[in-house]
Amino acid sequence: MKQGYQPLTLIDRLCSIINFKTETGSKPFLIENEPQQLICAFNEDITDADLVFKRGNYSIAVKGLRQ
């Protein structure tokens, strides 16, 4: 996340690809050596996220921003 928007672009692409295989649930991703967790949520609300980006068929949730 420190390198601008690159990680978000990557997670956005991963969520989009995963969306072809799943319609519900969520898939978490960790950034190496970082406390943040990125989650692709498909038709599921992530209520404990620090930040949520809504997309057409999924949401990208970020946890671990507040420490």
C-alpha positions in Angstrom: 0.0 0.0 0.0 3.0 2.3 0.4 3.7 2.2 -3.3 0.7 4.2 -4.4 -2.2 2.3 -6.0 -0.4 -0.7 -7.5 -1.4 -3.2 -4.8 -5.0 -2.1 -5.1 -4.9 -2.5 -8.8 -3.5 -6.0 -8.4 -6.1 -7.0 -5.8 -8.8 -5.5 -8.0 -7.7 -7.8 -10.9 -7.5 -10.8 -8.6 -11.0 -10.2 -7.3 -12.3 -9.9 -10.8 -10.7 -13.2 -11.8 -12.0 -15.0 -8.7 -15.4 -13.6 -9.4 -15.7 -15.9 -12.4 -15.5 -18.9 -10.1 -17.4 -17.9 -7.0 -20.6 -15.9 -6.3 -20.5 -15.8 -2.5 -18.0 -15.8 0.3 -14.7 -14.1 0.6 -11.0 -14.6 -0.2 -8.4 -12.9 2.0 -4.9 -11.8 0.8 -1.9 -10.7 2.9 0.8 -8.3 1.8 4.3 -9.6 2.6 5.8 -7.9 5.7 2.7 -5.6 6.1 0.0 -5.8 8.7 -2.8 -5.1 6.3 -5.2 -7.8 5.0 -7.1 -7.3 1.7 -10.3 -9.3 1.2 -12.4 -9.9 -1.9 -16.0 -10.2 -0.7 -18.6 -11.6 -3.1 -22.2 -10.9 -2.0 -21.0 -10.7 1.6 -20.7 -7.7 3.9 -17.4 -7.3 5.8 -18.5 -5.3 8.8 -15.2 -5.1 10.6 -13.1 -3.6 7.7 -11.3 -0.3 8.0 -12.0 0.6 4.4 -14.3 -0.9 1.7 -14.2 -0.3 -2.1 -17.5 -1.3 -3.7 -17.4 -2.8 -7.2 -20.1 -4.1 -9.5 -20.1 -7.8 -8.4 -17.8 -7.7 -5.4 -16.2 -5.5 -2.7 -12.6 -5.0 -1.7 -12.2 -4.7 2.1 -9.0 -3.6 3.9 -8.3 -4.6 7.5 -5.3 -3.5 9.6 -5.1 0.2 8.8 -5.8 1.2 12.4 -3.2 -0.1 14.9 
